[in-house]
Every structure is written in C-alpha cells, then in structure tokens.
Amino acid sequence: MEYKRYEAQFSPIISSVCVRDNMTFPSLLDGLARTVTIKRGKNCRNDSGREAAEALAKDAKKKELMLSSSGNIKSNKSNNFASVCSKRGQKGSNQDSAIVWEEFGCQEDMIFCGIFDGHGPWGHVVAKRVRESVPSSLLCNWQETLSNSTSAQAILDRNLHQFDIWKQTFLKTYAAIDKELKQQSGIDSFRSGSTALTIVKQGENLAVANVGDSRAVLATLSDDGNLVPLQLTIDFKPNLPEEAERIIQSKGLVFCLHDEPGVYRVWMPNGETPGLAISRAFGDYCVKDFGLISVPHVTLRDITSKDQFVVLATDGVWDVISNQEAVEIVSSTGEREQSAKRLVECAARAWKYKKRGIAMDDISAICLFFHASSSSPPRVDTLKLSKQAAAVMN
C-alpha cells in the first residue's frame, strides 16, 4: 500500500517528462529519484532510482510499450518491430519467459528485449522473477554508470566508452539480481534457476548480455546480397574449456551420463545433484560454490544498413534449428507479425523427427527487426535452402 502512494506521485511527472525530446534519460531518472527521496525523507538514492525505474516500467505497460507474452509491439517513434512467441513443451509448465520494452526508459531510440529459460522445480518462478527484475534494475544502474562517467575523454568520445558503460551496467545488474534472488523469500532457487539473454538497442548500437545457453543470432546481408546468420552469443555449456577449467578449479565436476552421450553437466563434488547442463545461470545456489556463475558475457555491435533483424531464442529452438535455418524461416515469413510464431512452430515440428522419443522442450523466440518493412525484403536464395529448413517450413 505504501508503494502505491509513491506510484501516484510518479504518474503526472512521467506523463510530462516523457514528451520532452530535449531531456536525457539520466536527468529524467534523477528527477524521479529526487521526487521519491523527498517524499520518503530518508531512503537512499539507489533505492529511489530503482523505484523510479519501476514506475517507468508501469507507465510503459499502460501505454502498451511493454510486451511479456506472445504478440507484437511497434512504437510510432522508431522503425523497430518486435514479434514474440512462446510454446509450452511436454515437460510440464512453460518455464520460458520473455519481455520487450519499446522506448526503453522513455528513450525513443532504445528498445530492451530479454528471454529467460527456467529449470528445476521452481524454474518457471525464477525465470519470471528475473524477467521482472532485469529491465528496471538495468535502467537504474545504467543511469548511475553514466553519471559516474564524467571524464572529459568520455564526453568527447562517446562511442569509445559505450561498451564499458554497458558492460559495467550489465555486470552490476546481473550480480545484484542474483544476490536478491538468493535472499528472496517464497522462491526456492537452491536447485532451480534460469538463463538470461538480454539486449538493448540504443540508436545504432546493440548491447548484448548472456548467461546460459539461450542464443542471439543476427541476420545480415553478405556482399552478394544474401541473408546470412551471425551468432552474437556463446552457448555456455560446462564442457567449454574455460568454463570446465573454472568449474574443476572450484571442485565441481563435469561429465556426461551414460544415457546422455555428449550432454555435459555440472555436478557437485560428490557427483550427485543437480546435473546442470549449463555453466552460467541465475539461482542454482547448490553449485554456485563449485564453478557455476551468473556473470554475463557482454558485447557491443554497431548496427549497419546491412543488418536486418536479430533472433533471440531459448535452446528449445536451437536444439533442432540451425542459425541458418532460423534466418531463412524468419526472412521468408510473409508478415513480420507471424515471424516468431512461425519459427516456434517450425522448431516444434523439427522436434518430432529430430528428437523422437524425447519430450519436447519449451520453445520461445523474439524477432527484432531494425528497419521499416519493405515491399522487397532481403533475398533468400531458395535454391540454397537446406533440406532441413525446407522440411520444417513445410
């Protein structure tokens, strides 16, 4: 009840400040944070900033600029278009979660996308909690990082420092959320957790942060005009050399079960639970002392006119669909509104003949298009379509 009183104080401020094109996000969030601090009297500025960011999120939902279920979202102030789809697998409740926030933090040139794949008994709860926490926390930490970057060189050469700013922001955000999750009452994340793949498109910059084995694939035009995939993330599996070295040095174990050849998992020193098939995740505190970490791998890419769209998807897609096939499926979909749904449906069909006898995993995808829709979309050479791609598309 106490927070609702502050929310009521935010509403008129947000409505007026978001329409001012000349106001930067830091000054916007600072203004909201100062308002909360005045109202509360003795709360610290960081808590106030977080509440201000959460108020912006509530406002975005009211304006239908935020999507956390299957559907589409388009802002009238940018060329971005996002399509989202999620399908429950055959293992129980859908443990995947996704979110898209257009005009991220009231910035017309920013959009946030995130996809989260839960696992374990409480995986669906953990994934949703991470989805709810990351955007607001990221906004707050981004503002703080920007305000601390006051050197003359940072001001003169903004592009040079963009990567450092986003890397610090993501590292701080992910660390804070993993700590909060451990202390969260009502959620048992000792043997449950979630992956997290998040991106922020800011103008022509694309910041990507990844924990786990969800994957981001960029569709870009080659020199001969064909659309080709470029993987932007690493699938963090326990058998990757650097990951395995860290786990083993922390006394954890990495090995496959006899009935799962090639599927490497992280185990506790006694060789028992949890048998986790990823090396980075939120939660899963039973193996956090044995090499599992929640530190994201962060990259920054300049988007060019050749870059057409990016696909974010959980491993339910990538276990049966290749990067090339995903690009072919999305680019050959007649209407952008159906792109994520078609990719998910194709993956579901592929599970039936590629993973016979294995329960289908949850399947989720976000397709983010960078440019306005064109009557002549980028060329996909149908003569070069793989047999697998043709099979799952038909």
Steps between C-alpha positions, in 0.01 A plus 500: 500500500789736578650461149167582335509842658838568338375360169223759505763769545694368197217497248474873417878536495543212255223623274657843470867408490478224238379740233797733533733409217785707638511327837756219539423182688745569786332832578159333474587222743686741728191716516277206586750370754522840672120515515487161672779597739313816599179305553670229706742726684776257592522233230829462316529633148560157345173363640323811373650457154382139489146602595508775239605247235222265611253787465618551141438130438144530631443799275635307199251220568213750509610644166534149352873550442585186697422142399554194720294242310462380142413786265650800323613846598576808291575856602386789284828676577747245358539240226535217753248219478499200734317169472483265802378142535528230767373142493481262794689175457418152628676516836240688703440873539667743260819613671594751227435872542553793265466877500527789255500865614478753218612859575703353784513751786305756293781507242356499147812337351526216757339159525564222753445130427553206732439128491533270802498120526425360845594154626442296813185472714473879541643588159184668368487724809870588481479585129204731556665670796818564298289632212324739736822617667750548217349793302444738793828408668684546170353848454600602850855368467542649153407842635746460787778384269438794266504749785835361616650523150581870513852507360570741216609214277173313561304806395713565191508140378163353589526195275832397652342475845163352403624143543650564843183674616275213392738232627516658846122544497426138410759359741362703790138421409548125468704478823237695695209292368674171576563621855139618540371169369695309765344714773150492350249338730239281338730386215714188538787558259746265671451236230313714248616782275475678167703610202486865393561642155440874480567766238467876487484673163600863554495688172740307278668317789400151608612393850466127573536322836467126541494245782422140403427335166230719347636652179488822298549477123527803273376486141721715278555544126814352348692672221304301241169618647397178675383490859745317729505431876750638748489351850538775760517284814679200645305190607642463849529124537709336776740333253627827351872508597489822704172403667618148584829634641317738734260229617774244564715757684198565722477125580195449281473212254423496127390177333228331292262229608519171312153546353579861391819485295624849413282676759750632754370610838625675813495284814581553864830346625318186616374442146140548604247776422425713309651387169459843339555515122618864502796669666343841570159572650302701749416300812620137538677593822581137576781524242592868521798403720607240246553706184154609385486879455244762396754734337375601153707506184450852361559625146419816307440518126438790265193431289545576129257526212586137416374371835133408467379332817612305806348180639510425873392147588524238771673167442164346413553666162874453458496131594320429171543811282835628370592868480467493122162329516371754752599790275340330200175432688465854636598678180267287286198571722264723305383710793736613776221457753519123444881466500555384860194275491616335178849441637355341815262284296784387274707406805207303645471302175875439494487353850265230372748355252836610643432411864271199477430347838616814686252734667490832316655792686330838543555710186519881502625766261519875449556644152610864505501678163715812465354668192160597369320227308588493131298375207817326380652316799864378502562213262503143622640270233234227494728282287742486792245429770614203705286186489449535874376859467267403217367210706417701811345783298260269319 
